[in-house]
Amino acid sequence: MKPAYCYLLLTCLIPVIASAQSGPSSLTGPGIAFQADYLPAAHYIRPEDSIKTASTTATRRYSFGAAFDLRKRVDTASGKFRSWGLGVEASYMQFSNKQYEKTILPDELFGAGIALRHYRSINRKWSVMGVLAAGVYTDLEAIDGNDIFLNGGVIFINQLNRRFSYGFGAVLSNTFGTPMVLPAVLVKWTPAGKFNVQVAIPEGISASYRVNGFLETGLGLRLNGNSYDVESRVSSKRLMGYREMTLGLENTFHLTKHVSFSLSGGYALLRSADYRHKRLSEMFSTQPEHRLAANWFASAGFRVNFKP
């Protein structure tokens, strides 16, 4: 799968599955969450020869998310249910770029979006989820219609049992300027007991152990990415795709039934960006990939669940 398609799926599907952040502070139901991430200075690897240069970039990111149930209805006779939900997310990234001869990465990136989600059961096993999402993703140099990204999708979900579900459908997006339909895949597995394994595509994979009622510790492989319309760029191409892959230890402290605090740290395996024109023909084209060398990362966050 080519990089452009990978981060496009991340851009479209993360609002669809209504996760506020990527990591242990992500929301899995109604609530609010905040997370701060720090990725220290890493050397820039130029695309033409993959040589690690003296240029460095450090990243700070602050993310906020909230999810609300607007309405729920259950038919007691048939067991079928319907629900409406609203999700809000925002993130701010600050890049500290040093010793670059020309602009490669912008100084900052901002994204904020809102998503309306409708969920209804079809029968005992199958249900359908529909989402409409809109957001602004920009480098804050200038905000206009190019910075507005619209996504909509429908996913059919099969709940095989209480612990495993999968889904497939389609997502409509204007990321490349022209509305396009993309396939969507959703997989989620959560086993029982003190050991907890979560497989959620495209978020990542995590495995944790509930030590006691207070502490949960584990390991997580997380994917994060988005598309931005930028003015500060390496060329005339204004659509920037940014992506990360991290592997780290994740500790969650359950302060109450509703409130938890998380601390994470590990290795950022991938941090890269590329630029392309906002044209449909650019979707599957190969563009120079601007990478940052692997380095450690740290993050902290809290989550308030409205329901225990």
C-alpha positions as CSV (number, residue, x, y, z in Angstrom):
1,M,0.0,0.0,0.0
2,K,1.5,3.4,-1.0
3,P,2.1,6.1,1.7
4,A,-0.5,8.5,0.3
5,Y,-3.2,5.9,0.5
6,C,-2.1,4.9,4.0
7,Y,-2.3,8.3,5.6
8,L,-5.5,9.0,3.6
9,L,-7.1,6.0,5.3
10,L,-5.9,7.3,8.7
11,T,-7.4,10.7,7.9
12,C,-10.7,9.2,7.0
13,L,-11.1,6.4,9.4
14,I,-9.9,8.0,12.7
15,P,-12.9,10.3,12.8
16,V,-15.1,7.4,11.8
17,I,-14.1,5.2,14.7
18,A,-14.4,8.4,16.9
19,S,-11.0,8.2,18.7
20,A,-9.8,11.4,20.1
21,Q,-6.1,10.5,20.2
22,S,-3.9,7.7,19.3
23,G,-2.7,6.0,22.5
24,P,-3.9,5.0,26.0
25,S,-5.8,8.2,26.5
26,S,-8.1,7.5,23.5
27,L,-11.8,7.6,24.1
28,T,-13.8,4.4,23.7
29,G,-17.1,5.9,24.7
30,P,-18.7,9.1,26.0
31,G,-16.1,11.3,27.8
32,I,-13.3,13.8,27.4
33,A,-9.5,13.2,27.0
34,F,-6.3,15.2,26.8
35,Q,-2.9,14.0,25.8
36,A,0.6,15.6,25.4
37,D,3.4,14.0,23.4
38,Y,7.0,14.9,23.2
39,L,9.3,13.6,20.5
40,P,12.9,15.0,21.0
41,A,15.2,16.3,18.2
42,A,15.8,13.8,15.5
43,H,18.1,14.1,12.5
44,Y,16.5,14.8,9.1
45,I,17.0,12.1,6.5
46,R,16.8,13.6,3.0
47,P,14.8,11.6,0.4
48,E,17.3,11.8,-2.5
49,D,20.0,9.6,-1.0
50,S,18.7,8.6,2.5
51,I,21.6,10.4,4.2
52,K,21.2,11.6,7.8
53,T,21.9,15.3,7.9
54,A,22.8,17.7,10.6
55,S,19.3,19.2,10.5
56,T,17.1,18.3,13.4
57,T,13.4,18.5,14.3
58,A,11.8,18.2,17.7
59,T,8.0,17.8,18.1
60,R,5.5,18.8,20.8
61,R,1.8,17.8,20.3
62,Y,-1.2,18.6,22.4
63,S,-4.5,16.7,21.7
64,F,-8.0,17.0,23.0
65,G,-11.1,15.0,22.3
66,A,-14.6,14.7,23.5
67,A,-17.4,12.2,22.7
68,F,-21.1,12.5,23.6
69,D,-24.2,10.4,23.3
70,L,-27.0,12.5,21.8
71,R,-29.7,9.9,21.7
72,K,-30.2,6.2,22.3
73,R,-33.3,4.1,21.6
74,V,-33.7,0.3,22.3
75,D,-36.7,-1.7,21.0
76,T,-37.4,-4.0,23.9
77,A,-39.4,-6.4,21.8
78,S,-36.9,-7.0,19.0
79,G,-33.7,-6.0,20.8
80,K,-32.7,-3.6,18.0
81,F,-31.2,-0.3,19.0
82,R,-30.3,3.1,17.5
83,S,-27.9,5.7,18.7
84,W,-26.7,9.2,17.7
85,G,-23.3,10.5,18.9
86,L,-21.1,13.5,18.4
87,G,-17.3,13.6,18.5
88,V,-15.0,16.6,18.7
89,E,-11.2,16.5,18.3
90,A,-8.4,19.0,18.1
91,S,-4.6,18.8,18.0
92,Y,-1.7,21.3,17.8
93,M,1.8,20.3,16.8
94,Q,4.8,22.5,17.1
95,F,8.0,21.6,15.2
96,S,11.4,23.0,16.4
97,N,13.4,22.9,13.1
98,K,17.1,23.7,13.3
99,Q,20.0,23.9,10.8
100,Y,17.8,23.5,7.7
101,E,19.0,25.2,4.5
102,K,15.4,25.4,3.3
103,T,11.9,24.9,4.6
104,I,11.0,21.2,4.8
105,L,8.6,21.0,7.7
106,P,6.3,23.8,8.8
107,D,6.7,25.4,12.3
108,E,3.3,24.3,13.4
109,L,0.3,22.2,12.4
110,F,-3.3,22.5,13.7
111,G,-6.3,20.3,13.2
112,A,-9.8,20.4,14.5
113,G,-12.8,18.4,13.5
114,I,-16.3,17.4,14.4
115,A,-18.1,14.1,13.5
116,L,-21.7,13.1,13.8
117,R,-22.2,9.3,14.1
118,H,-25.3,7.2,13.7
119,Y,-25.3,3.5,14.8
120,R,-28.1,1.0,14.4
121,S,-28.5,-2.7,14.5
122,I,-29.8,-4.7,11.5
123,N,-30.1,-8.1,13.3
124,R,-28.5,-9.9,16.2
125,K,-25.0,-9.9,14.6
126,W,-25.0,-7.2,12.0
127,S,-25.2,-3.4,12.5
128,V,-24.3,-0.4,10.4
129,M,-22.5,2.8,11.4
130,G,-22.7,6.1,9.4
131,V,-20.5,9.1,9.9
132,L,-20.3,12.7,8.6
133,A,-17.1,14.6,9.6
134,A,-15.7,18.0,8.8
135,G,-12.5,19.6,10.0
136,V,-9.8,22.3,9.4
137,Y,-6.3,21.0,9.0
138,T,-3.7,23.7,8.4
139,D,-0.3,25.2,9.2
140,L,-2.0,28.4,10.4
141,E,-0.2,30.5,7.8
142,A,-3.5,31.1,6.0
143,I,-6.9,29.5,6.5
144,D,-9.3,29.3,3.6
145,G,-11.4,26.7,1.8
146,N,-8.4,24.6,1.0
147,D,-7.9,23.8,4.7
148,I,-11.4,22.3,5.1
149,F,-11.5,18.5,4.8
150,L,-14.8,16.6,4.6
151,N,-15.3,12.9,5.2
152,G,-18.4,10.7,5.2
153,G,-18.7,6.9,5.5
154,V,-20.8,3.9,6.0
155,I,-19.4,0.7,7.7
156,F,-21.3,-2.6,8.1
157,I,-20.1,-4.3,11.3
158,N,-20.4,-8.0,12.3
159,Q,-20.2,-8.7,16.0
160,L,-19.1,-12.4,16.0
161,N,-19.1,-12.5,19.8
162,R,-18.7,-10.2,22.7
163,R,-15.0,-9.8,22.2
164,F,-14.5,-9.7,18.4
165,S,-16.0,-7.6,15.6
166,Y,-15.1,-6.6,12.1
167,G,-16.5,-4.3,9.5
168,F,-16.2,-3.1,6.0
169,G,-17.7,-0.3,4.0
170,A,-16.8,2.9,2.1
171,V,-15.6,6.4,2.9
172,L,-16.2,9.5,0.8
173,S,-13.4,12.1,1.1
174,N,-12.3,15.4,-0.5
175,T,-8.7,15.2,0.7
176,F,-7.3,15.3,-2.8
177,G,-9.7,18.1,-3.9
178,T,-12.0,15.8,-5.9
179,P,-14.5,13.8,-3.9
180,M,-13.5,10.1,-4.0
181,V,-14.8,6.8,-2.5
182,L,-12.4,4.6,-0.6
183,P,-12.8,1.2,1.0
184,A,-12.9,1.1,4.8
185,V,-12.0,-1.8,7.1
186,L,-12.5,-2.0,10.8
187,V,-11.3,-4.8,13.1
188,K,-11.6,-4.9,16.9
189,W,-10.7,-7.7,19.3
190,T,-10.8,-7.5,23.1
191,P,-10.2,-10.7,25.1
192,A,-11.5,-11.3,28.6
193,G,-9.5,-11.5,31.8
194,K,-6.7,-9.5,33.3
195,F,-4.9,-9.7,29.9
196,N,-6.3,-7.3,27.4
197,V,-5.3,-7.4,23.7
198,Q,-6.8,-4.7,21.4
199,V,-6.5,-4.9,17.7
200,A,-8.1,-1.8,16.1
201,I,-7.2,-1.0,12.5
202,P,-6.1,1.7,11.7
203,E,-5.1,2.8,15.2
204,G,-2.7,-0.1,16.1
205,I,-2.3,-3.0,18.4
206,S,-1.9,-3.0,22.2
207,A,-1.5,-5.7,24.9
208,S,-1.9,-4.9,28.6
209,Y,-2.2,-6.6,32.0
210,R,-4.4,-5.4,34.8
211,V,-2.1,-5.6,37.8
212,N,-4.8,-4.5,40.2
213,G,-7.8,-2.1,40.4
214,F,-5.4,0.9,40.1
215,L,-2.7,0.0,37.6
216,E,-2.8,-1.4,34.1
217,T,0.5,-1.8,32.2
218,G,1.2,-2.9,28.7
219,L,2.8,-2.5,25.3
220,G,1.4,-0.6,22.3
221,L,2.2,-0.2,18.6
222,R,0.4,3.0,17.5
223,L,-0.2,4.6,14.1
224,N,-0.9,8.2,13.8
225,G,-1.3,10.4,10.7
226,N,-3.2,13.1,8.9
227,S,-3.3,15.3,5.9
228,Y,-2.9,19.1,6.1
229,D,-3.1,22.0,3.7
230,V,0.1,24.0,4.1
231,E,1.5,27.3,2.9
232,S,4.9,26.8,4.4
233,R,6.3,23.9,2.3
234,V,9.2,22.5,0.4
235,S,7.6,23.0,-3.1
236,S,4.5,24.3,-4.8
237,K,2.6,21.2,-3.6
238,R,0.4,22.2,-0.7
239,L,-1.1,18.8,0.5
240,M,1.2,17.5,3.3
241,G,0.8,14.0,4.6
242,Y,2.3,13.4,8.0
243,R,2.6,10.0,9.7
244,E,4.1,8.4,12.8
245,M,4.5,4.9,14.1
246,T,5.5,4.4,17.8
247,L,6.2,1.4,20.0
248,G,6.2,1.9,23.7
249,L,5.3,0.9,27.2
250,E,1.9,2.3,28.4
251,N,0.9,2.6,32.0
252,T,-2.7,3.6,32.9
253,F,-3.6,4.6,36.5
254,H,-7.3,4.3,37.2
255,L,-7.9,7.0,39.8
256,T,-11.6,6.4,40.0
257,K,-14.3,4.5,38.0
258,H,-14.5,7.5,35.7
259,V,-11.0,9.1,35.7
260,S,-7.7,7.7,34.6
261,F,-4.2,9.0,34.0
262,S,-1.6,7.6,31.6
263,L,2.1,7.7,31.1
264,S,3.8,6.2,28.1
265,G,7.3,6.1,26.6
266,G,9.2,4.2,24.0
267,Y,10.5,4.5,20.5
268,A,9.2,6.5,17.5
269,L,9.9,4.0,14.7
270,L,8.7,6.2,11.9
271,R,8.2,10.0,11.5
272,S,7.8,11.2,7.9
273,A,6.1,13.6,5.6
274,D,5.5,14.1,1.9
275,Y,4.0,16.7,-0.3
276,R,1.7,16.5,-3.3
277,H,-0.8,18.5,-5.3
278,K,-4.5,18.3,-4.3
279,R,-5.4,16.3,-7.4
280,L,-6.9,12.8,-7.7
281,S,-4.1,11.8,-10.1
282,E,-1.6,12.4,-7.2
283,M,-3.2,9.9,-4.9
284,F,-1.2,6.9,-6.0
285,S,1.9,8.8,-7.2
286,T,5.2,8.3,-5.4
287,Q,6.6,11.5,-3.8
288,P,9.9,12.2,-2.0
289,E,9.5,11.0,1.6
290,H,11.1,13.4,4.1
291,R,12.0,11.3,7.2
292,L,13.2,11.9,10.7
293,A,15.5,9.4,12.3
294,A,14.1,7.0,14.9
295,N,14.2,8.3,18.5
296,W,12.5,8.0,21.8
297,F,9.2,9.6,22.8
298,A,7.2,10.3,25.9
299,S,3.5,11.1,26.5
300,A,1.1,11.8,29.3
301,G,-2.7,12.1,29.3
302,F,-5.9,11.8,31.2
303,R,-9.3,10.5,30.4
304,V,-12.7,11.1,32.0
305,N,-15.3,8.6,31.0
306,F,-18.9,9.7,31.5
307,K,-19.9,6.0,32.0
308,P,-17.7,3.6,34.1
